[in-house]
Amino acid sequence: MKNIALLTAAGIGSRTGQDIPKQFIHIDNKPIIIYTLEAFQKHPSIDEIVVVCLDRLA
């Protein structure tokens, strides 16, 4: 059996007050969503990662 991480990053980030959703805001030249993906990639129990994301920015 596989362990699949489901990463939901489909919010618009309205509470952050930014022009783009929170998951795409850069910290140290990297979008926040990448930090999350890297953490799951490094975890020994995770076999796959599925990302649910916005279709496009409004």
DSSP file (Angstrom, degrees, kcal/mol; ACC not computed):
  #  RESIDUE AA STRUCTURE BP1 BP2  ACC     N-H-->O    O-->H-N    N-H-->O    O-->H-N    TCO  KAPPA ALPHA  PHI   PSI    X-CA   Y-CA   Z-CA
    1    1 A M              0   0    0      0, 0.0     2,-0.3     0, 0.0     0, 0.0   0.000 360.0 360.0 360.0 140.4    0.0    0.0    0.0
    2    2 A K        -     0   0    0     45,-0.0     2,-0.6    44,-0.0    44,-0.1  -0.689 360.0-135.1 -96.3 149.3    1.2    3.5   -0.8
    3    3 A N        -     0   0    0     -2,-0.3    44,-2.8    42,-0.2    45,-1.7  -0.927  26.0-168.5-100.7 117.8    1.1    6.6    1.4
    4    4 A I  E     -a   48   0A   0     -2,-0.6     2,-0.5    43,-0.2    45,-0.2  -0.931  11.8-147.7-114.0 124.5   -0.1    9.5   -0.7
    5    5 A A  E     -a   49   0A   0     43,-2.7    45,-3.1    -2,-0.5     2,-0.7  -0.779   9.0-153.5 -88.8 128.5    0.1   13.1    0.6
    6    6 A L  E     -a   50   0A   0     -2,-0.5     2,-0.7    43,-0.2    45,-0.2  -0.908   9.0-165.9-104.6 110.6   -2.7   15.3   -0.6
    7    7 A L  E     -a   51   0A   0     43,-3.2    45,-2.9    -2,-0.7     2,-0.7  -0.862   3.2-160.1-100.9 110.9   -1.6   18.9   -0.7
    8    8 A T  E     +a   52   0A   0     -2,-0.7    45,-0.2    43,-0.2     3,-0.1  -0.827  27.2 154.0 -94.8 114.4   -4.5   21.3   -1.0
    9    9 A A  E     +a   53   0A   0     43,-3.5    45,-0.8    -2,-0.7    -1,-0.1  -0.330  33.0 114.6-131.9  48.3   -3.2   24.7   -2.3
   10   10 A A        +     0   0    0     43,-0.3    43,-0.1    44,-0.0    45,-0.1   0.378  41.8 115.2-105.1   2.8   -6.3   26.0   -4.0
   11   11 A G        -     0   0    0      1,-0.1    12,-0.2    -3,-0.1    43,-0.2  -0.275  62.7-137.8 -72.7 161.0   -7.1   29.0   -1.8
   12   12 A I        -     0   0    0      9,-0.1    -1,-0.1    10,-0.1    46,-0.0   0.537  32.9-129.1 -95.9  -7.8   -7.0   32.5   -3.0
   13   13 A G    >>> +     0   0    0      8,-0.2     3,-1.3     1,-0.1     5,-0.6   0.830  47.5 159.0  69.6  33.7   -5.3   33.9    0.1
   14   14 A S  G >45 +     0   0    0      1,-0.3     3,-0.7     2,-0.2    -1,-0.1   0.796  68.2  59.1 -62.3 -28.8   -7.7   36.7    0.6
   15   15 A R  G 345S+     0   0    0      1,-0.2    -1,-0.3     2,-0.1    -2,-0.1   0.696  95.3  63.6 -75.0 -17.4   -6.8   37.0    4.3
   16   16 A T  G <45S-     0   0    0     -3,-1.3    -1,-0.2     2,-0.1    -2,-0.2   0.721  96.7-137.0 -78.7 -19.9   -3.1   37.8    3.5
   17   17 A G  T <<5 +     0   0    0     -3,-0.7     2,-0.2    -4,-0.6    -3,-0.1   0.695  58.5 131.8  72.5  17.7   -4.0   41.0    1.7
   18   18 A Q      < -     0   0    0     -5,-0.6    -1,-0.2     2,-0.2    -2,-0.1  -0.506  69.3-119.2 -97.2 168.7   -1.6   40.2   -1.1
   19   19 A D  S    S+     0   0    0     -2,-0.2    -1,-0.1    -3,-0.1    -5,-0.0   0.641  98.0  44.3 -80.0 -15.9   -2.1   40.3   -4.9
   20   20 A I  S    S-     0   0    0     -7,-0.1    -2,-0.2     1,-0.1     5,-0.1  -0.887 100.6 -84.7-127.1 158.1   -1.4   36.6   -5.2
   21   21 A P    >   -     0   0    0      0, 0.0     3,-1.9     0, 0.0     4,-0.5  -0.254  42.5-113.0 -60.7 150.2   -2.5   33.5   -3.2
   22   22 A K  G >  S+     0   0    0      1,-0.3     3,-1.5     2,-0.2    10,-0.4   0.832 112.4  63.0 -54.8 -39.0   -0.4   32.7   -0.2
   23   23 A Q  G 3  S+     0   0    0      1,-0.3    10,-2.4   -12,-0.2    11,-0.3   0.702 105.6  47.3 -64.5 -17.5    1.0   29.5   -1.6
   24   24 A F  G <  S+     0   0    0     -3,-1.9    -1,-0.3     8,-0.2     2,-0.2   0.443  82.3 114.5-103.1  -1.8    2.7   31.5   -4.4
   25   25 A I    <   -     0   0    0     -3,-1.5     7,-1.9    -4,-0.5     2,-0.4  -0.501  67.5-124.4 -68.4 136.0    4.3   34.2   -2.2
   26   26 A H  E     -B   31   0B   0      5,-0.2     2,-0.4    -2,-0.2    -1,-0.1  -0.668  27.4-178.5 -88.9 135.7    8.1   34.0   -2.3
   27   27 A I  E >  S-B   30   0B   0      3,-2.7     3,-0.7    -2,-0.4    -2,-0.0  -0.993  81.3  -7.3-128.3 122.9   10.2   33.6    0.9
   28   28 A D  T 3  S-     0   0    0     -2,-0.4    -1,-0.1     1,-0.2    -2,-0.0   0.922 132.8 -55.1  53.4  47.2   13.9   33.6    0.3
   29   29 A N  T 3  S+     0   0    0      1,-0.1    -1,-0.2    -3,-0.1    -3,-0.1   0.711 121.1  98.8  63.8  24.5   13.3   33.4   -3.5
   30   30 A K  E <  S-B   27   0B   0     -3,-0.7    -3,-2.7    -5,-0.0    -1,-0.1  -0.993  76.8-113.2-142.2 133.0   11.1   30.3   -3.3
   31   31 A P  E >>  -B   26   0B   0      0, 0.0     3,-1.2     0, 0.0     4,-1.0  -0.333  29.0-120.2 -61.7 145.8    7.3   30.0   -3.3
   32   32 A I  H 3> S+     0   0    0     -7,-1.9     4,-1.5   -10,-0.4     3,-0.5   0.860 111.2  62.6 -55.1 -39.0    5.8   28.8    0.0
   33   33 A I  H 3> S+     0   0    0    -10,-2.4     4,-2.4     1,-0.2    -1,-0.3   0.818  97.0  58.4 -60.2 -30.4    4.3   25.8   -1.7
   34   34 A I  H <> S+     0   0    0     -3,-1.2     4,-2.7   -11,-0.3    -1,-0.2   0.886 101.2  54.3 -68.1 -38.5    7.8   24.5   -2.7
   35   35 A Y  H  X S+     0   0    0     -4,-1.0     4,-1.7    -3,-0.5    -1,-0.2   0.910 110.7  47.2 -59.3 -41.2    8.8   24.4    1.0
   36   36 A T  H  X S+     0   0    0     -4,-1.5     4,-1.9     2,-0.2    -2,-0.2   0.929 111.8  49.4 -66.4 -45.7    5.8   22.2    1.7
   37   37 A L  H  X S+     0   0    0     -4,-2.4     4,-2.6     1,-0.2    -2,-0.2   0.912 109.5  52.2 -59.7 -43.5    6.5   20.0   -1.3
   38   38 A E  H  X S+     0   0    0     -4,-2.7     4,-1.9     1,-0.2    -1,-0.2   0.878 106.3  53.9 -61.8 -38.2   10.1   19.5   -0.3
   39   39 A A  H  X S+     0   0    0     -4,-1.7     4,-0.8     1,-0.2    -1,-0.2   0.919 111.8  44.2 -63.5 -43.0    9.1   18.5    3.2
   40   40 A F  H >< S+     0   0    0     -4,-1.9     3,-0.6     1,-0.2     6,-0.3   0.890 110.6  55.3 -68.1 -38.5    6.8   15.8    1.9
   41   41 A Q  H 3< S+     0   0    0     -4,-2.6    -1,-0.2     1,-0.2    -2,-0.2   0.863 109.3  47.6 -61.5 -35.9    9.5   14.7   -0.6
   42   42 A K  H 3< S+     0   0    0     -4,-1.9    -1,-0.2    -5,-0.2    -2,-0.2   0.668  86.9 103.7 -79.8 -17.4   12.0   14.2    2.2
   43   43 A H    X<  -     0   0    0     -4,-0.8     3,-1.3    -3,-0.6    -3,-0.0  -0.519  66.2-146.3 -72.9 125.9    9.6   12.2    4.4
   44   44 A P  T 3  S+     0   0    0      0, 0.0    -1,-0.2     0, 0.0    -4,-0.0   0.709  94.3  55.1 -66.9 -19.7   10.5    8.5    4.3
   45   45 A S  T 3  S+     0   0    0    -43,-0.0     2,-0.6    -5,-0.0   -42,-0.2   0.528  87.1  92.2 -91.7  -5.1    6.8    7.4    4.6
   46   46 A I    <   +     0   0    0     -3,-1.3   -42,-0.2    -6,-0.3     3,-0.1  -0.800  41.9 172.2 -96.5 124.2    5.5    9.4    1.7
   47   47 A D        +     0   0    0    -44,-2.8     2,-0.3    -2,-0.6   -43,-0.2   0.777  67.7  12.6 -96.9 -34.2    5.4    7.5   -1.7
   48   48 A E  E     -a    4   0A   0    -45,-1.7   -43,-2.7     2,-0.0     2,-0.4  -0.967  59.8-147.8-142.6 156.3    3.5   10.1   -3.8
   49   49 A I  E     -a    5   0A   0     -2,-0.3     2,-0.5   -45,-0.2   -43,-0.2  -0.997   8.7-167.0-127.4 129.5    2.3   13.7   -3.6
   50   50 A V  E     -a    6   0A   0    -45,-3.1   -43,-3.2    -2,-0.4     2,-0.5  -0.974   9.2-158.8-115.1 126.6   -0.9   14.9   -5.2
   51   51 A V  E     -a    7   0A   0     -2,-0.5     2,-0.6   -45,-0.2   -43,-0.2  -0.917   6.8-162.6-110.2 127.2   -1.3   18.7   -5.4
   52   52 A V  E     +a    8   0A   0    -45,-2.9   -43,-3.5    -2,-0.5     2,-0.3  -0.948  30.1 164.0-105.2 117.8   -4.7   20.4   -5.8
   53   53 A C  E     -a    9   0A   0     -2,-0.6   -43,-0.3   -45,-0.2   -45,-0.0  -0.794  42.0 -75.4-133.2 167.8   -4.1   23.9   -7.0
   54   54 A L        -     0   0    0    -45,-0.8     3,-0.1    -2,-0.3    -1,-0.1  -0.340  32.6-136.2 -61.1 144.5   -5.8   26.8   -8.6
   55   55 A D  S    S-     0   0    0      1,-0.3     2,-0.3   -45,-0.1    -1,-0.1   0.890  81.2 -23.9 -68.4 -40.3   -6.5   26.5  -12.3
   56   56 A R  S    S-     0   0    0     -3,-0.0     2,-0.4     0, 0.0    -1,-0.3  -0.972  73.0 -92.4-163.9 161.6   -5.3   30.1  -12.9
   57   57 A L              0   0    0     -2,-0.3   -37,-0.0    -3,-0.1   -45,-0.0  -0.684 360.0 360.0 -82.7 136.5   -4.9   33.3  -11.0
   58   58 A A              0   0    0     -2,-0.4    -1,-0.1   -46,-0.0   -38,-0.0   0.466 360.0 360.0 -75.2 360.0   -7.8   35.6  -11.3
